[in-house]
Amino acid sequence: MLQYMSTKEAAEKWKISQRRVSILCAEGRIEGVAMLGNMWIIPRDAEKPEDARMTRSVSPKEVHPFVKWAGGKSQVLETLQKNLPQGLGESVDKYAEPFVGGGALLFALLGQYHFKEVYVNDNNKELMNAYETIKTAPEKLILKLKEMQEDYNGLNEEGQQAYYYDMREEFNQISLSEKTAVKKAALFLFLNKTCFNGLYRVNKSGKFNVPAGKYKNPLICDEENIRKISAAIQNVTVRACHYTDVLNFADENTFVYFDPPYRPLSKTSGFTAYGDDGFTDKDQKELADLYKTLAGKGVKVMLSNSDPKNIDETDNFFDELYADFTIQRIHAVRMINSDAKKRGNLTELLITNY
């Protein structure tokens, strides 16, 4: 005799919302469903249908970060994806990254899931201007980047060095505004592709001061990737403000990924100056408070940070700060230290509330 289950039971079994199950029933997407009074009943052996909302025009492998960014997540992306919350793109249909940086996880998720709303933010206004320009004016940006690429790659090494410093000076002199947005984005991307190690660092006056790198014919204008990113982020809200702004966006249907500036592993090895202000232990504690507030609201939260135990086994800073949550230690290779001897395999923390 055929056994049936309710939409509530199916929702629990398939880890999606009860409302979503009802919609799938009404759309005829579940084989063998029937109505009992005003209720849907579903065969217990029915398989969860593939969600048509997850079909995207951009696959995960087609889009990649458009900047090199310190602490980028490309190398640990597979581990992050294995630790995503259940129901993503279904019952969890909103996504937020308050420290988006290069956006490796963002672009992977946009290629895999359809979200009702997506929010990205970073306090680096130049970076977020680049995101917004790619979203709204990709062809104008591509045109300027092509010009820079042709000029730069046509020079000898000495000429390239001089060209770089001219562009760096221009970048520092132009104020960011609606009229200068495309030019500033082009200069930002040019500098990112040609500076030393792809770093972004500013001095106390807020001026970009990374020296020139040495590259032979670097790809300054990746026009195919820029166009694909533009298509992928058309419905993404782009902000450039304090990370706590995410409180205005997140609810119980939201997944938030925090990738803040990492806590330094020593007083001399830290790279935390993504903007003109550092990210101190006080900031880390305030971020932990926000994490707990979001968790209390039913938001699904994941956070990455450095593991102090790489240097000091007795350092329980994060273990104590996030004692109520799941803490994993994952492996990563970090290459941002200027001393090659200090680069290599380290563990990082991955903290979740689910």
Secondary structure, 3 states (H helix, E strand, C coil): CCCEEEHHHHHHHHCCCHHHHHHHHHCCCCCCCEEECCEEEEECCCCCCCCHHHCCCCCCCCCCCCCCCCCCCHHHHHHHHHCCCCCECCCECEEEECCCCCCHHHHHHHHHCCCCEEEEECCCHHHHHHHHHHHHCHHHHHHHHHHHHHHHHCCCHHHHHHHHHHHHHHHHHCCCCCCCHHHHHHHHHHHHHHEHHHCCCECCCCCECCCECCCCCCCCCCHHHHHHHHHHCCCEEEECCCHHHHHHCCCCCEEEEECCCCCCCCCCCCCCCCCCCCCCHHHHHHHHHHHHHHHHCCCEEEEEEECHHHCCCCCCHHHHHCCCCEEEEEEEEECCCCCHHHCEEEEEEEEECC
